[in-house]
């Protein structure tokens, strides 16, 4: 998997190699390599369009960047890019289209793409995460007990002073155990993460399961995501991993992705937390119209509720047992965190 980090842009018969450092490019004649590029190659080939009818915009290159990262490229960064002997850098208006870089010299277009990659890399962790590695919870027993928990909490506490809302609860179709989040800013990074997940299955997960057996856990009890339960924003169901196999494997998976530069290392909190989100005030965004989300998100982030009685009453609530056999590279949705029906990759083990 080490080869995932090489990047080459092909312009006619010349290829330009570049890395994530500030160094410029080394021109190489790579005819053989260029002709052998495929999905499993260690070369990321980004083709340029050539327009012979235009002298100003002779070379064009389009690529996708996650919409959350576009604001870090526009404005003063856009001007910096155009100063690099480029005539034009076109940004998608609605955030859903590609970035288009155009110039009279192919080398300048390569330089601009390199510069944009650097801008995105530097601002990567300032934005909301885009994906998450998680174990989906599909057990009917656990889902039924979760719905029973939800009904009981609403019946017992909806009318007291906790400011509890039905929309705080997770959707039953989206129950999951999260390992770690990822910031995948463009299609190349997503493709690298997909390849990494399948390689991790072969190199890490399968050997681990062969040695230690299936990942059978229980979900029992709840805890608050905040120290002060009177100002709660998140409630989680606790994972009971008696043999420690789920935690050990999950840590290996996280380390694997971190080694490839696909996941952020946390030097202050090296042990990951495995738990199932059951209530979050941020889930209120599911009911907000897209046009109003940007203004609503600030007020919703301040929303809290008193979970003291809920935590006390359900500290030992049993949700069930499950043998985990699937992992998703899930796509984060702006409005509610994860879309269980949309994932970039899936592995079964």
C-alpha positions in Angstrom: 0.0 0.0 0.0 3.0 2.3 0.2 2.6 3.1 -3.5 -0.6 5.0 -2.9 1.4 8.1 -2.1 3.0 8.7 -5.6 1.4 11.2 -7.9 2.0 11.7 -11.6 0.3 14.1 -14.0 0.6 13.0 -17.7 0.8 15.7 -20.3 1.1 14.3 -23.8 4.4 12.3 -23.8 5.8 13.9 -20.7 4.8 13.0 -17.1 5.3 15.3 -14.2 6.0 13.7 -10.8 5.2 15.5 -7.6 4.8 14.8 -3.9 3.1 16.5 -1.0 6.2 18.6 -0.2 6.9 22.1 -1.5 9.4 20.7 -4.1 8.7 21.4 -7.7 8.4 18.8 -10.4 10.8 16.4 -12.0 10.0 15.8 -15.7 10.4 12.3 -16.8 9.7 10.3 -20.0 7.5 7.5 -18.6 6.0 6.0 -21.7 6.0 2.5 -20.3 4.5 3.5 -16.9 1.9 5.7 -18.5 0.6 2.9 -20.7 0.4 0.5 -17.8 -1.7 2.6 -15.5 -4.7 0.8 -14.0 -6.9 1.0 -10.9 -4.4 -0.9 -8.8 -1.3 0.9 -10.0 0.8 3.0 -7.6 0.5 5.9 -10.1 -2.4 8.3 -9.9 -2.9 9.5 -13.5 -4.7 12.8 -13.9 -5.2 13.7 -17.5 -5.2 17.1 -19.0 -7.4 18.3 -21.9 -5.8 20.1 -24.8 -7.6 22.7 -26.8 -5.6 23.5 -29.9 -8.0 26.3 -30.9 -7.1 28.4 -27.8 -3.7 29.9 -27.0 -4.8 31.3 -23.7 -6.5 28.2 -22.3 -4.5 25.6 -24.2 -4.4 23.1 -21.3 -7.4 22.3 -19.0 -7.6 20.1 -16.0 -10.7 19.4 -13.9 -11.0 17.6 -10.6 -13.3 17.3 -7.6 -12.7 18.6 -4.1 -15.2 18.1 -1.3 -17.5 21.1 -1.0 -16.4 21.7 2.6 -12.8 22.5 1.4 -13.8 24.9 -1.4 -13.9 27.9 0.9 -10.2 27.4 1.7 -9.3 27.6 -1.9 -11.3 30.6 -3.0 -10.5 34.3 -2.3 -6.9 35.1 -1.7 -5.8 31.5 -2.6 -7.6 31.8 -5.9 -5.6 34.9 -6.6 -2.3 33.2 -5.6 -3.1 30.4 -8.0 -3.8 32.8 -10.9 -0.5 34.6 -10.1 1.4 31.3 -11.0 1.3 32.2 -14.7 -2.3 30.9 -14.9 -5.1 32.7 -16.6 -8.0 31.1 -14.9 -9.1 28.9 -12.0 -12.9 28.2 -12.1 -14.6 27.2 -8.9 -18.0 25.3 -8.8 -20.8 27.7 -7.9 -23.0 25.3 -6.2 -20.2 23.3 -4.6 -21.1 20.1 -6.5 -19.1 20.5 -9.7 -15.4 20.2 -10.5 -12.6 22.8 -10.1 -11.4 23.8 -13.6 -7.8 24.9 -14.0 -6.8 26.4 -17.4 -3.6 27.8 -18.7 -1.3 28.2 -21.7 1.4 25.9 -20.3 0.8 22.3 -19.1 3.5 22.7 -16.5 1.7 25.7 -14.9 -1.6 23.7 -14.7 0.3 20.9 -12.9 1.8 23.4 -10.5 -1.7 24.8 -9.8 -3.1 21.4 -9.1 -0.2 20.7 -6.8 -0.8 24.0 -5.0 -4.5 23.3 -4.5 -3.6 19.9 -3.0 -1.3 21.6 -0.6 -4.0 24.2 0.4 -6.5 21.4 1.0 -4.0 19.3 3.0 -3.1 22.2 5.3 -6.8 23.1 5.9 -7.9 19.4 6.0 -8.6 19.1 9.8 -10.2 22.5 10.1 -13.3 21.3 8.3 -16.0 18.8 9.3 -15.0 15.2 8.6 -16.3 13.6 5.4 -16.3 9.9 6.1 -16.2 7.4 9.0 -15.1 3.8 9.5 -17.9 2.0 11.4 -19.5 -1.3 12.1 -23.2 -1.2 11.2 -25.7 -2.6 13.7 -28.2 -4.7 11.9 -29.4 -7.0 14.7 -33.2 -6.9 14.9 -33.0 -7.7 18.6 -30.8 -4.6 19.3 -32.9 -2.4 17.0 -36.1 -3.5 18.8 -34.6 -2.8 22.2 -33.4 0.6 21.0 -36.9 1.4 19.9 -38.3 0.3 23.3 -35.7 2.5 25.0 -36.7 5.5 22.8 -40.4 5.0 23.6 -39.8 4.6 27.3 -37.6 7.7 27.5 -40.1 9.8 25.6 -43.0 8.6 27.8 -41.2 9.2 31.0 -39.4 12.5 30.3 -41.1 14.3 27.3 -43.2 16.4 29.7 -40.6 17.3 32.3 -38.1 20.1 32.2 -35.3 18.2 30.3 -36.2 19.9 27.0 -36.1 16.5 25.4 -37.1 16.2 21.8 -38.0 13.1 19.7 -35.6 14.2 17.0 -32.6 13.8 19.3 -32.8 10.1 18.8 -30.7 8.2 16.2 -32.6 6.5 13.4 -32.9 2.8 13.8 -31.5 2.3 10.3 -28.4 4.2 11.1 -27.3 2.5 14.4 -23.5 1.9 14.2 -20.3 1.6 16.2 -17.8 4.2 15.1 -14.1 3.6 15.1 -12.6 6.8 13.7 -13.5 9.6 11.3 -11.6 10.6 8.1 -11.1 13.8 6.1 -11.2 12.7 2.4 -11.1 15.9 0.4 -11.2 14.7 -3.1 -11.9 11.6 -5.3 -8.2 10.5 -5.2 -8.3 10.3 -1.4 -11.6 8.4 -1.4 -10.1 5.9 -3.9 -7.1 5.5 -1.7 -9.3 4.9 1.3 -11.4 2.3 -0.5 -8.2 0.5 -1.6 -6.9 0.7 1.9 -10.0 -0.8 3.4 -9.9 -3.8 1.1 -6.2 -4.2 1.7 -6.7 -3.9 5.4 -9.2 -6.7 5.3 -6.7 -9.0 3.7 -3.6 -7.9 5.7 -5.1 -7.1 9.2 -8.7 -8.2 9.7 -8.7 -11.7 8.2 -5.5 -12.8 10.0 -6.8 -11.4 13.3 -10.2 -13.2 13.0 -8.4 -16.4 12.0 -6.4 -16.2 15.2 -9.0 -14.9 17.7 -12.4 -15.9 16.3 -15.5 -13.8 15.6 -16.2 -10.4 17.0 -19.0 -11.1 19.4 -20.0 -8.2 21.7 -22.8 -7.0 23.8 -24.4 -3.5 24.0 -25.5 -2.6 27.5 -25.9 0.6 29.6 -25.7 4.2 28.5 -23.3 7.1 29.1 -23.3 10.8 28.5 -20.8 12.4 26.1 -20.5 15.4 28.4 -19.2 15.5 32.0 -22.1 17.5 33.1 -25.3 15.4 32.4 -27.5 18.5 32.9 -26.0 20.0 29.8 -26.0 16.9 27.6 -25.6 16.9 23.8 -24.9 13.2 23.2 -25.9 9.9 24.8 -24.2 6.6 23.9 -24.9 2.9 24.4 -21.8 1.2 25.8 -20.0 -1.6 24.0 -19.2 -4.6 26.3 -16.1 -6.2 24.7 -15.1 -8.8 27.3 -12.2 -10.3 25.5 -11.0 -7.0 24.1 -10.9 -8.3 20.6 -13.0 -5.6 19.0 -10.9 -2.8 20.5 -7.6 -4.5 19.6 -8.7 -5.0 16.0 -10.2 -1.6 15.7 -7.0 0.0 16.9 -5.0 -2.0 14.3 -7.3 -0.7 11.6 -7.0 2.9 12.7 -3.2 2.5 12.9 -3.2 1.1 9.4 -5.1 4.0 8.0 -3.0 6.5 9.9 0.2 5.1 8.5 -1.1 5.7 5.0 -1.9 9.3 5.9 -5.7 8.7 5.6 -6.6 9.3 9.2 -5.6 11.9 11.8 -3.4 10.7 14.7 -4.4 12.0 18.1 -1.3 12.1 20.3 -3.4 13.0 23.4 -6.0 10.2 23.0 -4.4 7.1 21.5 -7.0 4.6 22.6 -10.2 4.8 20.5 -13.7 4.7 22.1 -16.1 2.2 20.8 -19.8 3.0 21.5 -23.1 3.3 19.7 -24.6 6.8 19.4 -28.3 6.7 20.4 -29.1 10.4 21.0 -27.5 13.6 19.7 -28.9 17.2 19.7 -27.1 17.7 16.3 -29.7 15.2 14.8 -32.1 18.2 14.8 -30.5 19.2 11.5 -32.3 16.4 9.8 -35.5 18.5 9.9 -34.0 21.7 8.7 -34.4 22.7 5.0 -31.1 22.7 3.1 -31.3 26.4 2.5 -31.5 27.1 6.2 -28.9 24.7 7.5 -26.0 27.1 7.5 -27.8 29.6 9.8 -29.4 26.9 11.9 -26.3 24.9 12.7 -24.9 27.5 15.1 -28.0 27.6 17.3 -28.4 23.8 17.2 -24.8 23.3 18.4 -25.8 25.2 21.5 -28.8 23.0 22.2 -28.5 20.9 25.4 -30.8 18.8 27.5 -30.8 17.4 31.0 -30.0 13.7 30.8 -29.3 13.1 34.5 -32.4 11.0 35.1 -32.2 9.1 31.8 -28.6 8.1 32.5 -29.4 7.0 36.0 -32.5 5.0 35.0 -30.9 3.3 32.0 -27.3 2.8 33.2 -27.8 -1.0 33.0 -30.3 -1.2 30.1 -29.4 -4.2 27.9 -29.7 -3.8 24.2 -28.5 -7.1 23.0 -25.6 -9.2 21.6 -24.2 -9.2 18.0 -21.4 -10.7 16.1 -20.0 -8.0 13.9 -19.2 -9.1 10.4 -19.3 -5.9 8.3 -17.4 -2.6 8.1 -18.4 0.5 6.1 -16.5 3.5 4.9 -19.6 5.6 5.4 -20.3 9.0 3.8 -21.1 11.8 6.2 -24.2 13.6 5.4 -24.4 17.3 6.3 -27.7 17.0 8.1 -27.4 14.0 10.3 -23.9 12.5 10.4 -24.2 9.3 8.5 -26.3 7.9 5.7 -26.5 4.1 6.2 -27.7 3.7 2.6 -24.6 5.5 1.2 -21.1 4.3 1.7 -17.9 4.5 -0.3 -16.9 1.0 0.5 -18.0 -2.1 2.3 -16.2 -5.2 3.5 -17.6 -8.4 5.0 -15.6 -10.7 7.2 
